[in-house]
Amino acid sequence: MEELKVIILENALGTRVALCNYGAMIKEIYTKDKHGNLSNIVLTLPKMEQYLAERTFLGATVGRVAGRISNGRCVLPNGENLYLSKNEKEHHLHGGNLGFDNQVWCTKVGKKGQDKSVSFYLKVEDGEQGYPGEIKVKVSYILKDNNQLIIQYEALTNKDTLFNPTNHTYFNLSGKVGETINHHILKVNSDYYLPITKDSIPIGTITPSFGTIYNLKDGKILEEILRDKNCSIKEQNGLNHPFLLEKDSREQIELMEPKSGRFLKIYTDCPAVVIYTGNHFSEKDSLIYKSGIQKHGGIALECQHLPDAINNQPHFGNIVLKQGDRFFSQTIYTFGCV
């Protein structure tokens, strides 16, 4: 097995990103606040062994398919029935019992001009977790001196299969362990969201967000959403919902924390984002709780295709990666402060 490695990238502005080949994950991101203080703005476990002891998805690359596939079953366009591993109740979640997040990837550190970069490589065997096709995956992180962190996903398979990766970093721009995200302001350039069941499965409809608590186009304080009496938000203990993104917008997602002045802007070529507000973090989640992370201690902004798309085609989009086709996707994080 490849040995565990943590690679540090640092740019001219002092932004520092720690990346690990376990789960091809973002372990830490240090950025400055409006006073020039440098703090980690993502949820992190203190010791590397803790990531191996319990599956948390903190900062990890998630796949082959992010989110849930209802009942662990679906049919490919070629008529092939897939029976995927069920690792959350009766459903398949984040690639199954053995996903991208809990494997050790091969690592290559490189430079692209003045930019610093790390690429992680993983080969997954045909039939793993019920997915057809051997698939070779590459995830690259590129840190630029303009305070952009670029994530690039590439893949190639020898059989038609499913592929819908994402990154599962939890952000807390306060830079303080034990703080919640309640006072963060979230803005999403989206006119539509997906209603979900109690099991967090999309019900199959794409719904206008105008006039609802899910309308984030002008920005909302997260506490306002988390305390709302909307049935689904109460059921989920927060947000766990997909949003369709405006394709032509250069500022699709913006998160801001007023006290520190820090902001995060996200641009992606993915059609959607799943917004998850750390609803399950509690004393029952022993490792998380012992690390000082509270309920709603971080927000995951998971850029991807819509969850369970294979069971809701065609209006949910296509996550089939065909034999011989090359997959490429890119998400850009821009960090700053006001």
C-alpha positions in Angstrom: 0.0 0.0 0.0 1.2 3.5 -0.8 2.4 5.3 2.4 0.3 8.1 3.8 1.5 11.6 2.7 0.6 15.1 3.5 1.7 17.7 0.9 1.7 21.4 1.7 1.1 24.0 -1.0 1.7 27.7 -0.3 1.2 30.7 -2.5 2.7 34.3 -2.5 -0.2 35.6 -0.3 0.5 33.1 2.5 -2.5 30.9 1.8 -1.5 27.4 2.7 -3.3 24.1 1.6 -2.5 20.7 3.2 -3.5 17.8 1.0 -3.4 14.1 1.8 -3.3 11.0 -0.4 -5.8 9.2 1.9 -9.1 10.0 0.1 -7.2 12.6 -2.2 -8.4 15.0 0.5 -8.1 18.6 1.5 -6.9 18.4 5.1 -6.4 22.1 5.9 -6.7 25.4 4.2 -5.1 28.4 6.0 -6.2 31.9 4.9 -5.9 35.4 6.4 -8.8 37.3 7.9 -9.3 41.0 7.6 -6.7 41.6 10.4 -4.1 39.5 8.6 -4.5 36.5 11.0 -3.9 33.1 9.4 -6.4 30.3 10.4 -7.6 27.0 9.1 -11.0 27.4 7.5 -12.0 23.8 7.0 -13.0 21.1 9.4 -10.0 18.9 10.3 -9.2 16.0 12.6 -6.2 16.5 14.8 -4.4 13.2 14.0 -4.0 11.3 10.8 -4.9 8.0 12.4 -8.4 9.4 13.2 -9.2 9.5 9.5 -8.4 5.8 9.2 -10.4 4.9 12.3 -13.7 6.4 11.3 -15.3 7.4 8.0 -16.1 11.1 8.1 -15.7 12.3 4.5 -14.0 15.4 5.9 -12.3 17.1 2.9 -12.4 13.9 0.9 -12.8 13.2 -2.8 -16.1 11.3 -3.1 -17.0 8.7 -5.8 -17.6 6.8 -8.0 -20.9 8.6 -7.5 -21.5 11.3 -4.9 -24.7 11.2 -2.9 -27.3 8.5 -2.8 -28.5 6.1 -5.4 -32.0 5.0 -4.2 -32.3 1.3 -3.2 -28.8 0.7 -4.6 -30.3 -0.1 -7.9 -30.4 1.4 -11.4 -30.3 0.6 -15.1 -27.7 1.8 -17.5 -28.8 3.1 -20.9 -27.5 -0.1 -22.5 -30.0 -2.1 -20.4 -27.5 -3.4 -17.9 -29.0 -3.7 -14.3 -26.7 -2.5 -11.6 -27.0 -3.7 -8.0 -24.8 -1.5 -5.9 -23.6 -2.0 -2.3 -26.1 -0.6 0.3 -24.2 1.3 3.0 -26.9 3.7 4.2 -30.1 2.0 5.1 -31.4 0.6 1.8 -29.4 3.0 -0.3 -26.0 3.4 -1.8 -24.1 6.4 -0.6 -20.9 8.1 -1.8 -19.5 5.1 -3.7 -20.4 2.4 -1.2 -18.5 0.7 1.5 -15.2 1.2 -0.3 -15.2 4.6 -2.0 -12.7 7.1 -3.2 -12.6 8.7 0.3 -11.3 5.6 2.2 -8.5 4.5 -0.1 -4.9 5.6 -0.4 -4.1 7.3 -3.7 -0.8 7.5 -5.6 0.7 11.0 -5.5 2.6 13.2 -7.8 3.8 16.7 -6.8 4.3 19.1 -9.7 4.5 22.7 -10.9 2.5 24.5 -13.6 4.6 27.6 -14.1 4.5 29.5 -10.9 1.5 27.5 -9.6 1.9 24.7 -7.1 0.1 21.5 -7.8 -0.5 17.9 -6.5 -2.2 15.1 -8.5 -3.6 12.0 -7.0 -4.2 8.8 -9.0 -6.5 5.8 -8.2 -7.3 2.7 -10.2 -10.6 0.9 -9.2 -11.3 -2.6 -10.4 -14.2 -3.8 -12.5 -17.1 -4.8 -10.3 -16.0 -2.9 -7.2 -19.2 -2.0 -5.1 -21.3 -3.2 -8.0 -20.0 -0.7 -10.6 -19.0 -2.1 -14.0 -15.6 -1.2 -15.6 -12.1 -0.7 -14.4 -11.8 3.1 -13.9 -8.7 5.2 -13.7 -9.2 8.5 -11.8 -6.9 11.5 -11.4 -7.7 14.4 -9.1 -5.4 17.5 -9.3 -5.2 20.5 -6.9 -3.6 23.7 -8.2 -2.9 26.6 -5.9 -2.5 29.9 -7.7 -1.0 33.2 -6.4 -4.3 35.0 -7.0 -5.7 32.9 -4.1 -7.5 30.4 -6.3 -7.5 26.7 -5.5 -8.5 24.7 -8.6 -9.7 21.1 -8.4 -9.7 19.1 -11.6 -11.2 15.6 -12.0 -10.3 13.3 -14.8 -11.3 9.7 -15.5 -11.2 6.9 -18.1 -13.1 3.5 -18.0 -13.0 0.3 -20.1 -16.8 -0.3 -19.7 -19.8 2.0 -19.6 -20.2 3.0 -15.9 -21.4 5.7 -13.6 -19.2 8.6 -12.6 -20.2 11.7 -10.5 -17.4 12.8 -8.2 -17.3 15.7 -5.8 -15.2 17.2 -2.9 -16.6 16.9 0.6 -14.7 19.7 2.4 -16.6 21.3 5.3 -15.9 25.1 5.5 -16.1 27.3 8.5 -14.7 30.7 7.6 -14.4 31.8 11.2 -11.3 29.8 11.5 -12.3 28.7 15.0 -12.9 25.1 16.1 -16.1 24.9 18.1 -17.8 27.8 16.2 -20.9 27.1 14.2 -21.7 28.4 10.7 -24.8 30.1 11.9 -23.6 33.6 11.1 -22.2 32.8 7.7 -24.0 34.3 4.7 -24.6 32.0 1.8 -25.4 33.2 -1.7 -26.2 30.8 -4.6 -27.0 31.8 -8.1 -29.8 29.3 -8.5 -33.5 29.4 -9.4 -34.3 25.7 -8.7 -33.8 23.2 -5.9 -34.7 19.5 -5.4 -37.1 18.5 -2.7 -35.9 15.3 -0.9 -37.4 12.5 1.1 -36.6 11.8 4.8 -33.8 9.5 3.5 -32.3 12.5 1.6 -33.3 11.0 -1.8 -34.6 13.5 -4.4 -38.3 12.9 -5.0 -37.8 13.4 -8.8 -39.0 17.0 -9.3 -37.1 20.2 -9.9 -38.8 23.0 -8.0 -38.6 26.8 -8.3 -37.0 28.3 -5.2 -38.5 31.8 -5.6 -40.7 32.7 -2.6 -39.3 29.8 -0.5 -36.5 29.5 2.2 -34.4 27.9 -0.6 -34.1 31.1 -2.5 -30.5 32.0 -1.9 -29.9 34.4 -4.9 -29.7 37.5 -2.7 -27.9 35.7 0.1 -29.2 34.5 3.4 -27.7 34.2 6.9 -27.5 30.4 7.6 -29.1 30.7 11.0 -32.3 32.0 9.3 -32.4 28.8 7.2 -31.4 26.4 10.0 -34.2 27.8 12.3 -36.9 27.8 9.6 -40.0 25.7 10.2 -39.9 24.3 6.7 -40.8 20.6 7.0 -37.8 19.2 5.1 -35.3 21.5 6.9 -36.7 20.4 10.2 -36.6 16.7 9.1 -33.0 17.0 8.0 -31.9 19.3 10.9 -30.6 21.7 8.3 -29.8 21.9 4.6 -29.0 18.7 2.7 -30.5 19.8 -0.6 -29.4 20.0 -4.2 -29.5 23.3 -6.1 -29.3 23.7 -9.9 -26.7 26.4 -10.8 -26.9 29.1 -13.4 -24.4 28.0 -16.1 -23.3 31.4 -17.3 -22.6 33.0 -13.9 -19.0 33.6 -12.9 -20.1 33.8 -9.2 -22.3 30.8 -8.7 -21.7 30.3 -5.0 -20.4 32.7 -2.3 -19.9 32.1 1.4 -19.0 34.9 3.7 -18.3 35.2 7.5 -18.8 38.8 8.6 -16.7 38.8 11.8 -13.5 37.5 10.1 -14.3 39.2 6.8 -13.3 36.0 5.0 -15.2 34.9 1.9 -15.1 31.9 -0.5 -16.4 32.1 -4.1 -16.9 29.0 -6.1 -17.2 28.6 -9.8 -17.8 25.1 -11.3 -18.6 23.5 -14.6 -20.9 21.1 -12.7 -24.6 21.7 -13.1 -25.5 21.5 -9.4 -24.3 21.8 -5.8 -25.5 19.8 -2.8 -25.4 22.0 0.3 -25.0 20.1 3.5 -24.8 22.0 6.9 -23.2 19.3 9.1 -26.5 18.3 10.5 -25.4 15.0 11.9 -22.4 16.3 14.0 -23.2 15.6 17.7 -22.0 13.8 20.8 -23.2 10.6 19.2 -20.6 11.1 16.5 -17.7 10.5 19.0 -14.7 11.3 16.8 -16.2 14.5 15.5 -17.4 15.6 18.9 -14.1 14.8 20.7 -12.4 17.0 18.0 -14.5 20.0 19.1 -16.7 20.1 16.1 -20.3 21.1 16.9 -23.6 20.4 15.1 -23.6 22.8 12.1 -19.9 23.3 12.7 -19.2 23.4 8.9 -20.9 23.6 5.5 -20.1 21.3 2.6 -20.7 22.7 -0.9 -20.6 19.6 -3.0 -20.3 20.6 -6.7 -21.6 17.7 -8.9 -24.4 16.4 -11.1 -27.8 16.0 -9.4 -28.0 13.1 -7.0 -29.7 9.9 -8.1 -29.6 11.2 -11.7 -29.4 7.7 -13.1 -32.9 7.0 -11.7 -34.4 10.3 -12.8 -33.2 10.7 -16.4 -33.4 12.7 -18.6 -34.3 15.8 -16.6 -31.7 15.2 -14.0 -28.8 14.9 -16.5 -26.4 12.2 -17.5 -23.8 10.7 -15.2 -22.9 7.7 -17.5 -19.3 7.6 -18.5 -18.9 5.6 -21.6 -16.1 3.2 -22.5 -13.2 5.2 -24.0 -14.6 8.6 -23.2 -12.5 10.9 -21.1 -14.1 12.7 -18.2 -13.0 16.2 -17.2 -14.5 18.6 -14.7 -13.2 21.6 -12.8 -14.2 23.5 -9.7 -12.5 26.8 -8.6 -12.4 28.1 -5.1 -11.4 31.8 -4.7 -10.5 32.9 -1.2 -10.3 36.5 0.1 -11.5 38.9 2.8 -13.2 42.2 3.0 
